[in-house]
Amino acid sequence: MKILAIDTSNRPLSVAVMDDDNLLAETTLTTHRKHAEFLMPVIEDLVKKADLVPTDLDRVVVAAGPGSYTGIRMAVTAAKTIAATLHIELTMVSSLLTLCLNVSRPNVFLNPIFDGRNQNMFTGLYKLDDTGRPVTVIEDQHTNLTDWVKLLNHYDEKIMIMGDTAAFESQLRESLADRLIIADKLTDIPNAARLGNYGRSLAPVSNIDAVVPRYLRLTKAEADWQKVHPNEDTHHYVEKI
């Protein structure tokens, strides 16, 4: 199976081309957020470097959020367009879970974090199963640090944090004490090859047209709409626009 894997959830851009679990070509950039400028050229370049043409691809695996609104929208839109155009499979993976794929350490809980600003975060809690694959302990969510710490304190296991942790480390250390483990900096960077390898065994989506990014919170425009229309669902906002 020839796989294209894409993650532009946050500052890093990571793209890989796989043949089953064999890496053919990969690029990861961490120095900018010009994903709109670089994503498609990187994809085209990697497919060529893998000695493939686009029609050789069988599946697209995309980190679908949460994360940067612009970043995940861009990745999901690109993945949908490629999959629909080539009539190939599309698989969605949590952007938070994708970070956990960098870890092989058993017997600890994995806590990926993306900064949601103002002491808010996108986060979830995972552990590795007997095969080394992440399984969910607490579902991905957008929450504040105080409430998240309360949830973590329900567990006795050591907890490894990774991702955008700088703004939260002090309070997490105060609460978790010696149960807190801070991952190394390389663990904070998504790896598209691992994403592709993980996603190749997942079921593809059944309706590509219905796929949307996993924002996990309303956009500002949707939040403003809800304030004015408190009794209406956000799909009415989309219809009005």
CYANA upper distance limits for C-alpha pairs under 8 A (distance plus 0.5 A):
  1 MET  CA     18 MET  CA      8.36
  1 MET  CA     19 ASP  CA      6.02
  1 MET  CA     20 ASP  CA      5.51
  1 MET  CA     57 LEU  CA      8.09
  1 MET  CA     58 ASP  CA      6.40
  1 MET  CA     59 ARG  CA      7.95
  1 MET  CA    200 ARG  CA      8.48
  2 LYS  CA     17 VAL  CA      7.72
  2 LYS  CA     18 MET  CA      6.13
  2 LYS  CA     19 ASP  CA      5.05
  2 LYS  CA     20 ASP  CA      6.77
  2 LYS  CA     56 ASP  CA      7.29
  2 LYS  CA     57 LEU  CA      5.35
  2 LYS  CA     58 ASP  CA      5.65
  2 LYS  CA     59 ARG  CA      7.05
  3 ILE  CA     16 ALA  CA      8.49
  3 ILE  CA     17 VAL  CA      6.11
  3 ILE  CA     18 MET  CA      5.42
  3 ILE  CA     19 ASP  CA      6.77
  3 ILE  CA     20 ASP  CA      7.61
  3 ILE  CA     57 LEU  CA      6.43
  3 ILE  CA     58 ASP  CA      6.51
  3 ILE  CA     59 ARG  CA      5.43
  3 ILE  CA     60 VAL  CA      6.21
  3 ILE  CA     61 VAL  CA      7.60
  3 ILE  CA    196 GLY  CA      7.01
  3 ILE  CA    200 ARG  CA      7.95
  4 LEU  CA     15 VAL  CA      7.84
  4 LEU  CA     16 ALA  CA      6.37
  4 LEU  CA     17 VAL  CA      5.20
  4 LEU  CA     18 MET  CA      6.98
  4 LEU  CA     57 LEU  CA      7.55
  4 LEU  CA     59 ARG  CA      6.90
  4 LEU  CA     60 VAL  CA      5.29
  4 LEU  CA     61 VAL  CA      6.69
  4 LEU  CA    196 GLY  CA      7.38
  5 ALA  CA     15 VAL  CA      6.03
  5 ALA  CA     16 ALA  CA      5.66
  5 ALA  CA     17 VAL  CA      6.90
  5 ALA  CA     18 MET  CA      8.40
  5 ALA  CA     60 VAL  CA      6.31
  5 ALA  CA     61 VAL  CA      5.14
  5 ALA  CA     62 VAL  CA      6.23
  5 ALA  CA    192 ALA  CA      6.04
  5 ALA  CA    193 ALA  CA      7.41
  5 ALA  CA    195 LEU  CA      6.93
  5 ALA  CA    196 GLY  CA      5.44
  6 ILE  CA     13 LEU  CA      8.40
  6 ILE  CA     14 SER  CA      6.57
  6 ILE  CA     15 VAL  CA      5.19
  6 ILE  CA     16 ALA  CA      7.33
  6 ILE  CA     60 VAL  CA      8.25
  6 ILE  CA     61 VAL  CA      6.88
  6 ILE  CA     62 VAL  CA      5.36
  6 ILE  CA     63 ALA  CA      6.89
  6 ILE  CA     75 ALA  CA      7.00
  6 ILE  CA     79 ALA  CA      8.08
  6 ILE  CA    192 ALA  CA      6.57
  6 ILE  CA    195 LEU  CA      8.46
  7 ASP  CA     12 PRO  CA      8.37
  7 ASP  CA     13 LEU  CA      6.46
  7 ASP  CA     14 SER  CA      5.73
  7 ASP  CA     15 VAL  CA      6.92
  7 ASP  CA     62 VAL  CA      6.56
  7 ASP  CA     63 ALA  CA      5.54
  7 ASP  CA     64 ALA  CA      8.32
  7 ASP  CA     72 ILE  CA      8.28
  7 ASP  CA     75 ALA  CA      6.95
  7 ASP  CA     95 SER  CA      8.08
  7 ASP  CA    190 PRO  CA      7.66
  7 ASP  CA    192 ALA  CA      6.91
  8 THR  CA     12 PRO  CA      6.73
  8 THR  CA     13 LEU  CA      5.21
  8 THR  CA     14 SER  CA      7.02
  8 THR  CA     35 HIS  CA      7.53
  8 THR  CA     63 ALA  CA      7.99
  8 THR  CA     71 GLY  CA      5.57
  8 THR  CA     72 ILE  CA      6.56
  8 THR  CA     74 MET  CA      7.93
  8 THR  CA     75 ALA  CA      6.33
  9 SER  CA     13 LEU  CA      8.23
  9 SER  CA     63 ALA  CA      7.35
  9 SER  CA     64 ALA  CA      7.88
  9 SER  CA     65 GLY  CA      6.67
  9 SER  CA     66 PRO  CA      7.55
  9 SER  CA     67 GLY  CA      5.55
  9 SER  CA     68 SER  CA      6.14
  9 SER  CA     69 TYR  CA      8.49
  9 SER  CA     71 GLY  CA      5.31
  9 SER  CA     72 ILE  CA      5.28
  9 SER  CA     75 ALA  CA      7.98
  9 SER  CA     95 SER  CA      7.06
 10 ASN  CA     33 ARG  CA      8.37
 10 ASN  CA     67 GLY  CA      6.34
 10 ASN  CA     68 SER  CA      5.85
 10 ASN  CA     71 GLY  CA      6.46
 10 ASN  CA     72 ILE  CA      8.25
 11 ARG  CA     30 THR  CA      6.66
 11 ARG  CA     31 THR  CA      8.17
 11 ARG  CA     32 HIS  CA      7.01
 11 ARG  CA     33 ARG  CA      5.86
 12 PRO  CA     28 THR  CA      7.29
 12 PRO  CA     29 LEU  CA      5.99
 12 PRO  CA     30 THR  CA      4.82
 12 PRO  CA     31 THR  CA      7.90
 12 PRO  CA     32 HIS  CA      8.02
 12 PRO  CA     33 ARG  CA      7.79
 12 PRO  CA    189 ILE  CA      7.20
 12 PRO  CA    190 PRO  CA      7.71
 13 LEU  CA     27 THR  CA      8.36
 13 LEU  CA     28 THR  CA      5.98
 13 LEU  CA     29 LEU  CA      5.61
 13 LEU  CA     30 THR  CA      6.98
 13 LEU  CA     33 ARG  CA      8.40
 13 LEU  CA     35 HIS  CA      7.36
 13 LEU  CA     39 LEU  CA      8.13
 14 SER  CA     26 GLU  CA      7.95
 14 SER  CA     27 THR  CA      6.22
 14 SER  CA     28 THR  CA      4.69
 14 SER  CA     29 LEU  CA      6.95
 14 SER  CA    190 PRO  CA      7.19
 14 SER  CA    191 ASN  CA      6.74
 14 SER  CA    192 ALA  CA      5.77
 15 VAL  CA     26 GLU  CA      6.20
 15 VAL  CA     27 THR  CA      5.96
 15 VAL  CA     28 THR  CA      6.97
 15 VAL  CA     42 VAL  CA      7.94
 15 VAL  CA     43 ILE  CA      7.35
 15 VAL  CA    191 ASN  CA      8.46
 15 VAL  CA    192 ALA  CA      5.69
 15 VAL  CA    193 ALA  CA      8.02
 16 ALA  CA     23 LEU  CA      7.88
 16 ALA  CA     24 LEU  CA      8.08
 16 ALA  CA     25 ALA  CA      6.16
 16 ALA  CA     26 GLU  CA      4.64
 16 ALA  CA     27 THR  CA      6.95
 16 ALA  CA     46 LEU  CA      7.69
 16 ALA  CA    192 ALA  CA      5.74
 16 ALA  CA    193 ALA  CA      5.84
 16 ALA  CA    196 GLY  CA      7.78
 17 VAL  CA     23 LEU  CA      6.91
 17 VAL  CA     24 LEU  CA      6.05
 17 VAL  CA     25 ALA  CA      5.77
 17 VAL  CA     26 GLU  CA      6.83
 17 VAL  CA     46 LEU  CA      7.18
 17 VAL  CA     47 VAL  CA      7.13
 17 VAL  CA     50 ALA  CA      7.53
 17 VAL  CA    193 ALA  CA      7.83
 17 VAL  CA    196 GLY  CA      8.37
 18 MET  CA     22 ASN  CA      6.04
 18 MET  CA     23 LEU  CA      5.15
 18 MET  CA     24 LEU  CA      5.79
 18 MET  CA     25 ALA  CA      7.65
 18 MET  CA    193 ALA  CA      7.54
 18 MET  CA    196 GLY  CA      7.40
 18 MET  CA    197 ASN  CA      8.17
 19 ASP  CA     23 LEU  CA      6.97
 19 ASP  CA     24 LEU  CA      7.23
 20 ASP  CA    197 ASN  CA      7.49
 20 ASP  CA    200 ARG  CA      7.69
 21 ASP  CA    197 ASN  CA      5.95
 23 LEU  CA    193 ALA  CA      6.98
 24 LEU  CA     49 LYS  CA      8.45
 24 LEU  CA     50 ALA  CA      5.79
 25 ALA  CA     46 LEU  CA      6.20
 25 ALA  CA     47 VAL  CA      8.14
 25 ALA  CA     49 LYS  CA      7.08
 25 ALA  CA     50 ALA  CA      6.22
 26 GLU  CA     46 LEU  CA      7.18
 26 GLU  CA    192 ALA  CA      7.85
 26 GLU  CA    193 ALA  CA      7.49
 27 THR  CA     42 VAL  CA      7.92
 27 THR  CA     46 LEU  CA      8.20
 28 THR  CA    191 ASN  CA      8.00
 28 THR  CA    192 ALA  CA      8.41
 34 LYS  CA     38 PHE  CA      6.81
 35 HIS  CA     39 LEU  CA      5.82
 35 HIS  CA     71 GLY  CA      7.65
 35 HIS  CA     74 MET  CA      8.30
 36 ALA  CA     40 MET  CA      8.31
 36 ALA  CA     74 MET  CA      7.67
 37 GLU  CA     41 PRO  CA      8.28
 38 PHE  CA     42 VAL  CA      6.44
 39 LEU  CA     43 ILE  CA      6.76
 40 MET  CA     44 GLU  CA      6.65
 40 MET  CA     78 ALA  CA      8.43
 41 PRO  CA     45 ASP  CA      6.51
 42 VAL  CA     46 LEU  CA      6.59
 43 ILE  CA     47 VAL  CA      6.71
 44 GLU  CA     48 LYS  CA      6.80
 45 ASP  CA     49 LYS  CA      6.60
 46 LEU  CA     50 ALA  CA      6.52
 47 VAL  CA     51 ASP  CA      7.09
 47 VAL  CA     52 LEU  CA      5.93
 47 VAL  CA     53 VAL  CA      6.78
 47 VAL  CA     54 PRO  CA      7.32
 48 LYS  CA     52 LEU  CA      6.07
 48 LYS  CA     53 VAL  CA      7.04
 52 LEU  CA     56 ASP  CA      6.65
 53 VAL  CA     57 LEU  CA      8.13
 54 PRO  CA     86 LEU  CA      8.14
 55 THR  CA     86 LEU  CA      6.83
 57 LEU  CA     88 ILE  CA      7.84
 58 ASP  CA     88 ILE  CA      5.84
 58 ASP  CA     89 GLU  CA      6.86
 59 ARG  CA     83 ALA  CA      7.65
 59 ARG  CA     88 ILE  CA      5.99
 59 ARG  CA     89 GLU  CA      4.98
 59 ARG  CA     90 LEU  CA      6.16
 59 ARG  CA     91 THR  CA      7.92
 59 ARG  CA    200 ARG  CA      8.30
 60 VAL  CA     79 ALA  CA      6.71
 60 VAL  CA     82 ILE  CA      8.23
 60 VAL  CA     83 ALA  CA      6.94
 60 VAL  CA     88 ILE  CA      8.02
 60 VAL  CA     89 GLU  CA      6.73
 60 VAL  CA     90 LEU  CA      5.37
 60 VAL  CA     91 THR  CA      6.74
 61 VAL  CA     79 ALA  CA      8.00
 61 VAL  CA     90 LEU  CA      6.45
 61 VAL  CA     91 THR  CA      5.24
 61 VAL  CA     92 MET  CA      6.47
 61 VAL  CA     93 VAL  CA      7.75
 61 VAL  CA    195 LEU  CA      7.72
 61 VAL  CA    196 GLY  CA      6.34
 61 VAL  CA    199 GLY  CA      6.35
 61 VAL  CA    200 ARG  CA      8.03
 62 VAL  CA     75 ALA  CA      7.27
 62 VAL  CA     76 VAL  CA      7.08
 62 VAL  CA     79 ALA  CA      7.00
 62 VAL  CA     90 LEU  CA      8.24
 62 VAL  CA     91 THR  CA      6.91
 62 VAL  CA     92 MET  CA      5.78
 62 VAL  CA     93 VAL  CA      6.64
 62 VAL  CA    195 LEU  CA      8.33
 63 ALA  CA     72 ILE  CA      7.92
 63 ALA  CA     75 ALA  CA      7.94
 63 ALA  CA     76 VAL  CA      8.22
 63 ALA  CA     92 MET  CA      6.63
 63 ALA  CA     93 VAL  CA      5.41
 63 ALA  CA     94 SER  CA      6.10
 63 ALA  CA     95 SER  CA      5.27
 63 ALA  CA     98 THR  CA      7.56
 63 ALA  CA    195 LEU  CA      8.16
 64 ALA  CA     72 ILE  CA      6.29
 64 ALA  CA     73 ARG  CA      8.47
 64 ALA  CA     75 ALA  CA      7.70
 64 ALA  CA     76 VAL  CA      6.52
 64 ALA  CA     92 MET  CA      6.33
 64 ALA  CA     93 VAL  CA      6.41
 64 ALA  CA     94 SER  CA      6.32
 64 ALA  CA     95 SER  CA      6.54
 64 ALA  CA    213 PRO  CA      5.78
 64 ALA  CA    214 ARG  CA      6.27
 65 GLY  CA     72 ILE  CA      6.14
 65 GLY  CA     93 VAL  CA      8.36
 65 GLY  CA     94 SER  CA      6.15
 65 GLY  CA     95 SER  CA      5.35
 65 GLY  CA     96 LEU  CA      7.91
 65 GLY  CA    213 PRO  CA      6.52
 65 GLY  CA    214 ARG  CA      5.15
 65 GLY  CA    215 TYR  CA      6.42
 65 GLY  CA    216 LEU  CA      8.48
 66 PRO  CA     72 ILE  CA      7.69
 66 PRO  CA     94 SER  CA      7.53
 66 PRO  CA     95 SER  CA      6.44
 66 PRO  CA     96 LEU  CA      7.58
 66 PRO  CA    122 PHE  CA      7.17
 66 PRO  CA    213 PRO  CA      8.16
 66 PRO  CA    214 ARG  CA      5.82
 66 PRO  CA    215 TYR  CA      5.46
 66 PRO  CA    216 LEU  CA      6.71
 67 GLY  CA     71 GLY  CA      7.70
 67 GLY  CA     72 ILE  CA      6.98
 67 GLY  CA     95 SER  CA      7.72
 67 GLY  CA    114 PHE  CA      6.94
 67 GLY  CA    122 PHE  CA      7.64
 67 GLY  CA    215 TYR  CA      7.42
 68 SER  CA     72 ILE  CA      6.54
 69 TYR  CA     73 ARG  CA      6.51
 69 TYR  CA    215 TYR  CA      7.25
 69 TYR  CA    219 THR  CA      8.42
 70 THR  CA     74 MET  CA      6.52
 71 GLY  CA     75 ALA  CA      6.81
 72 ILE  CA     76 VAL  CA      6.47
 72 ILE  CA    213 PRO  CA      6.72
 72 ILE  CA    214 ARG  CA      8.40
 72 ILE  CA    215 TYR  CA      8.45
 73 ARG  CA     77 THR  CA      6.41
 73 ARG  CA    213 PRO  CA      6.45
 74 MET  CA     78 ALA  CA      6.58
 75 ALA  CA     79 ALA  CA      6.53
 76 VAL  CA     80 LYS  CA      6.48
 76 VAL  CA    212 VAL  CA      7.68
 76 VAL  CA    213 PRO  CA      6.68
 77 THR  CA     81 THR  CA      6.55
 78 ALA  CA     82 ILE  CA      6.61
 79 ALA  CA     83 ALA  CA      6.53
 79 ALA  CA     90 LEU  CA      7.75
 80 LYS  CA     84 ALA  CA      6.40
 80 LYS  CA     90 LEU  CA      7.68
 80 LYS  CA    208 ILE  CA      6.86
 80 LYS  CA    209 ASP  CA      8.02
 80 LYS  CA    211 VAL  CA      8.16
 81 THR  CA     85 THR  CA      6.39
 82 ILE  CA     86 LEU  CA      6.50
 83 ALA  CA     87 HIS  CA      6.06
 83 ALA  CA     88 ILE  CA      5.41
 83 ALA  CA     89 GLU  CA      6.57
 83 ALA  CA     90 LEU  CA      6.55
 83 ALA  CA    208 ILE  CA      8.30
 84 ALA  CA     88 ILE  CA      7.19
 84 ALA  CA    208 ILE  CA      7.50
 89 GLU  CA    204 PRO  CA      6.33
 89 GLU  CA    205 VAL  CA      7.90
 90 LEU  CA    204 PRO  CA      5.77
 90 LEU  CA    205 VAL  CA      6.42
 90 LEU  CA    208 ILE  CA      7.56
 91 THR  CA    199 GLY  CA      6.88
 91 THR  CA    200 ARG  CA      8.42
 91 THR  CA    202 LEU  CA      7.41
 91 THR  CA    203 ALA  CA      7.30
 91 THR  CA    204 PRO  CA      5.06
 91 THR  CA    205 VAL  CA      6.38
 92 MET  CA    199 GLY  CA      8.02
 92 MET  CA    204 PRO  CA      8.02
 92 MET  CA    205 VAL  CA      7.93
 93 VAL  CA     97 LEU  CA      7.73
 93 VAL  CA     98 THR  CA      7.59
 93 VAL  CA    195 LEU  CA      8.32
 93 VAL  CA    199 GLY  CA      7.41
 94 SER  CA     98 THR  CA      6.72
 94 SER  CA    214 ARG  CA      8.48
 95 SER  CA     99 LEU  CA      7.40
 96 LEU  CA    100 CYS  CA      7.50
 96 LEU  CA    112 PRO  CA      6.09
 96 LEU  CA    113 ILE  CA      7.61
 96 LEU  CA    114 PHE  CA      8.39
 96 LEU  CA    123 THR  CA      7.31
 96 LEU  CA    124 GLY  CA      7.48
 96 LEU  CA    140 ASP  CA      7.97
 97 LEU  CA    101 LEU  CA      7.26
 97 LEU  CA    112 PRO  CA      7.88
 97 LEU  CA    126 TYR  CA      8.12
 97 LEU  CA    134 PRO  CA      7.47
 98 THR  CA    102 ASN  CA      8.14
 98 THR  CA    190 PRO  CA      6.87
 98 THR  CA    191 ASN  CA      8.07
 98 THR  CA    194 ARG  CA      8.29
 98 THR  CA    195 LEU  CA      6.52
 99 LEU  CA    103 VAL  CA      8.36
 99 LEU  CA    112 PRO  CA      7.01
 99 LEU  CA    162 MET  CA      7.99
 99 LEU  CA    163 GLY  CA      7.90
 99 LEU  CA    187 THR  CA      7.32
 99 LEU  CA    188 ASP  CA      7.14
 99 LEU  CA    189 ILE  CA      7.46
 99 LEU  CA    190 PRO  CA      5.92
 99 LEU  CA    191 ASN  CA      8.11
100 CYS  CA    110 LEU  CA      7.09
100 CYS  CA    112 PRO  CA      7.40
100 CYS  CA    126 TYR  CA      8.15
100 CYS  CA    134 PRO  CA      7.13
101 LEU  CA    133 ARG  CA      7.86
101 LEU  CA    134 PRO  CA      7.57
101 LEU  CA    191 ASN  CA      8.48
101 LEU  CA    194 ARG  CA      6.83
101 LEU  CA    195 LEU  CA      7.79
102 ASN  CA    187 THR  CA      6.12
102 ASN  CA    190 PRO  CA      8.10
102 ASN  CA    191 ASN  CA      7.79
102 ASN  CA    194 ARG  CA      8.04
103 VAL  CA    187 THR  CA      7.67
104 SER  CA    128 LEU  CA      8.27
104 SER  CA    132 GLY  CA      6.99
105 ARG  CA    128 LEU  CA      8.30
106 PRO  CA    127 LYS  CA      8.03
106 PRO  CA    128 LEU  CA      6.54
106 PRO  CA    132 GLY  CA      8.13
107 ASN  CA    127 LYS  CA      8.08
107 ASN  CA    128 LEU  CA      8.19
107 ASN  CA    157 GLU  CA      8.13
107 ASN  CA    158 LYS  CA      8.33
108 VAL  CA    127 LYS  CA      7.08
108 VAL  CA    157 GLU  CA      6.54
108 VAL  CA    158 LYS  CA      5.61
108 VAL  CA    159 ILE  CA      6.17
108 VAL  CA    160 MET  CA      7.27
109 PHE  CA    125 LEU  CA      7.15
109 PHE  CA    126 TYR  CA      6.16
109 PHE  CA    127 LYS  CA      5.36
109 PHE  CA    128 LEU  CA      8.38
109 PHE  CA    157 GLU  CA      7.00
109 PHE  CA    158 LYS  CA      6.67
109 PHE  CA    159 ILE  CA      5.16
109 PHE  CA    160 MET  CA      6.62
110 LEU  CA    125 LEU  CA      6.22
110 LEU  CA    126 TYR  CA      5.41
110 LEU  CA    127 LYS  CA      6.23
110 LEU  CA    159 ILE  CA      6.33
110 LEU  CA    160 MET  CA      5.47
110 LEU  CA    161 ILE  CA      6.74
110 LEU  CA    162 MET  CA      8.36
111 ASN  CA    123 THR  CA      7.41
111 ASN  CA    124 GLY  CA      6.53
111 ASN  CA    125 LEU  CA      5.37
111 ASN  CA    126 TYR  CA      6.98
111 ASN  CA    159 ILE  CA      7.07
111 ASN  CA    160 MET  CA      6.26
111 ASN  CA    161 ILE  CA      5.14
111 ASN  CA    162 MET  CA      6.89
112 PRO  CA    123 THR  CA      6.28
112 PRO  CA    124 GLY  CA      6.87
112 PRO  CA    125 LEU  CA      7.64
112 PRO  CA    161 ILE  CA      6.17
112 PRO  CA    162 MET  CA      5.35
112 PRO  CA    163 GLY  CA      6.15
113 ILE  CA    121 MET  CA      6.99
113 ILE  CA    122 PHE  CA      6.34
113 ILE  CA    123 THR  CA      5.25
113 ILE  CA    124 GLY  CA      7.93
113 ILE  CA    161 ILE  CA      7.54
113 ILE  CA    162 MET  CA      6.59
113 ILE  CA    163 GLY  CA      5.58
113 ILE  CA    164 ASP  CA      6.07
113 ILE  CA    165 THR  CA      6.75
114 PHE  CA    121 MET  CA      6.19
114 PHE  CA    122 PHE  CA      5.55
114 PHE  CA    123 THR  CA      6.95
114 PHE  CA    163 GLY  CA      6.48
114 PHE  CA    164 ASP  CA      5.48
114 PHE  CA    165 THR  CA      7.93
115 ASP  CA    119 GLN  CA      8.30
115 ASP  CA    120 ASN  CA      7.13
115 ASP  CA    121 MET  CA      5.30
115 ASP  CA    122 PHE  CA      6.95
115 ASP  CA    164 ASP  CA      6.06
115 ASP  CA    165 THR  CA      7.93
115 ASP  CA    167 ALA  CA      8.29
116 GLY  CA    120 ASN  CA      5.23
116 GLY  CA    121 MET  CA      4.73
116 GLY  CA    122 PHE  CA      6.55
116 GLY  CA    142 HIS  CA      8.08
117 ARG  CA    121 MET  CA      7.34
119 GLN  CA    144 ASN  CA      6.35
119 GLN  CA    145 LEU  CA      6.29
119 GLN  CA    167 ALA  CA      8.00
119 GLN  CA    168 PHE  CA      8.04
120 ASN  CA    142 HIS  CA      7.60
120 ASN  CA    143 THR  CA      6.09
120 ASN  CA    144 ASN  CA      4.61
120 ASN  CA    145 LEU  CA      6.37
121 MET  CA    142 HIS  CA      6.15
121 MET  CA    143 THR  CA      6.07
121 MET  CA    144 ASN  CA      6.47
121 MET  CA    145 LEU  CA      7.34
122 PHE  CA    140 ASP  CA      7.55
122 PHE  CA    141 GLN  CA      6.11
122 PHE  CA    142 HIS  CA      4.97
122 PHE  CA    143 THR  CA      7.02
122 PHE  CA    216 LEU  CA      8.43
123 THR  CA    140 ASP  CA      5.95
123 THR  CA    141 GLN  CA      6.10
123 THR  CA    142 HIS  CA      7.02
123 THR  CA    143 THR  CA      8.12
124 GLY  CA    136 THR  CA      8.24
124 GLY  CA    137 VAL  CA      8.24
124 GLY  CA    138 ILE  CA      6.04
124 GLY  CA    139 GLU  CA      5.91
124 GLY  CA    140 ASP  CA      4.68
124 GLY  CA    141 GLN  CA      6.75
125 LEU  CA    136 THR  CA      6.70
125 LEU  CA    137 VAL  CA      5.71
125 LEU  CA    138 ILE  CA      5.31
125 LEU  CA    139 GLU  CA      7.30
125 LEU  CA    140 ASP  CA      7.88
126 TYR  CA    134 PRO  CA      6.43
126 TYR  CA    135 VAL  CA      5.95
126 TYR  CA    136 THR  CA      5.10
126 TYR  CA    137 VAL  CA      5.50
126 TYR  CA    138 ILE  CA      7.36
127 LYS  CA    134 PRO  CA      5.91
127 LYS  CA    135 VAL  CA      6.03
127 LYS  CA    136 THR  CA      7.17
127 LYS  CA    137 VAL  CA      7.25
128 LEU  CA    132 GLY  CA      5.53
128 LEU  CA    133 ARG  CA      5.66
128 LEU  CA    134 PRO  CA      4.92
128 LEU  CA    135 VAL  CA      6.51
129 ASP  CA    133 ARG  CA      6.01
129 ASP  CA    134 PRO  CA      6.78
129 ASP  CA    135 VAL  CA      7.00
141 GLN  CA    216 LEU  CA      6.69
142 HIS  CA    216 LEU  CA      6.54
142 HIS  CA    217 ARG  CA      7.06
143 THR  CA    147 ASP  CA      7.38
143 THR  CA    148 TRP  CA      7.16
144 ASN  CA    148 TRP  CA      6.77
145 LEU  CA    149 VAL  CA      6.63
145 LEU  CA    168 PHE  CA      7.84
146 THR  CA    150 LYS  CA      7.06
147 ASP  CA    151 LEU  CA      7.07
148 TRP  CA    152 LEU  CA      6.82
149 VAL  CA    153 ASN  CA      6.70
149 VAL  CA    172 LEU  CA      7.44
149 VAL  CA    175 SER  CA      7.64
150 LYS  CA    154 HIS  CA      7.51
151 LEU  CA    155 TYR  CA      8.38
153 ASN  CA    175 SER  CA      8.42
153 ASN  CA    176 LEU  CA      7.95
156 ASP  CA    179 ARG  CA      8.44
157 GLU  CA    179 ARG  CA      7.38
158 LYS  CA    178 ASP  CA      8.35
158 LYS  CA    179 ARG  CA      4.79
158 LYS  CA    180 LEU  CA      6.47
158 LYS  CA    181 ILE  CA      7.55
159 ILE  CA    179 ARG  CA      6.47
159 ILE  CA    180 LEU  CA      5.68
159 ILE  CA    181 ILE  CA      6.36
160 MET  CA    180 LEU  CA      6.57
160 MET  CA    181 ILE  CA      4.89
160 MET  CA    182 ILE  CA      6.06
160 MET  CA    183 ALA  CA      6.73
161 ILE  CA    165 THR  CA      7.46
161 ILE  CA    180 LEU  CA      7.98
161 ILE  CA    181 ILE  CA      6.80
161 ILE  CA    182 ILE  CA      5.74
161 ILE  CA    183 ALA  CA      6.51
162 MET  CA    182 ILE  CA      7.07
162 MET  CA    183 ALA  CA      5.90
162 MET  CA    184 ASP  CA      8.29
162 MET  CA    187 THR  CA      7.09
162 MET  CA    188 ASP  CA      5.91
163 GLY  CA    187 THR  CA      7.97
163 GLY  CA    188 ASP  CA      4.85
163 GLY  CA    189 ILE  CA      7.75
164 ASP  CA    188 ASP  CA      7.89
165 THR  CA    169 GLU  CA      6.37
168 PHE  CA    172 LEU  CA      6.66
169 GLU  CA    173 ARG  CA      6.39
170 SER  CA    174 GLU  CA      6.71
171 GLN  CA    175 SER  CA      6.70
172 LEU  CA    176 LEU  CA      6.27
172 LEU  CA    177 ALA  CA      8.19
172 LEU  CA    180 LEU  CA      7.86
173 ARG  CA    177 ALA  CA      5.46
173 ARG  CA    178 ASP  CA      8.09
173 ARG  CA    180 LEU  CA      6.63
176 LEU  CA    180 LEU  CA      6.07
183 ALA  CA    187 THR  CA      6.66
183 ALA  CA    188 ASP  CA      7.96
184 ASP  CA    188 ASP  CA      7.67
185 LYS  CA    189 ILE  CA      7.82
191 ASN  CA    195 LEU  CA      6.83
192 ALA  CA    196 GLY  CA      6.50
193 ALA  CA    197 ASN  CA      6.68
194 ARG  CA    198 TYR  CA      6.56
195 LEU  CA    199 GLY  CA      6.52
196 GLY  CA    200 ARG  CA      6.58
197 ASN  CA    201 SER  CA      8.17
198 TYR  CA    202 LEU  CA      7.94
205 VAL  CA    211 VAL  CA      8.34
207 ASN  CA    211 VAL  CA      7.46
218 LEU  CA    222 GLU  CA      6.10
218 LEU  CA    223 ALA  CA      6.20
219 THR  CA    223 ALA  CA      6.63
220 LYS  CA    224 ASP  CA      6.58
221 ALA  CA    225 TRP  CA      6.64
222 GLU  CA    226 GLN  CA      6.70
222 GLU  CA    234 THR  CA      7.03
222 GLU  CA    237 TYR  CA      7.38
223 ALA  CA    227 LYS  CA      6.90
224 ASP  CA    228 VAL  CA      7.12
225 TRP  CA    229 HIS  CA      6.43
225 TRP  CA    234 THR  CA      8.22
225 TRP  CA    237 TYR  CA      7.15
226 GLN  CA    230 PRO  CA      5.44
226 GLN  CA    231 ASN  CA      8.25
226 GLN  CA    232 GLU  CA      7.61
226 GLN  CA    233 ASP  CA      8.27
226 GLN  CA    234 THR  CA      7.59
232 GLU  CA    236 HIS  CA      7.20
233 ASP  CA    237 TYR  CA      7.93
234 THR  CA    238 VAL  CA      7.22
235 HIS  CA    239 GLU  CA      6.79
236 HIS  CA    240 LYS  CA      6.60
237 TYR  CA    241 ILE  CA      6.74
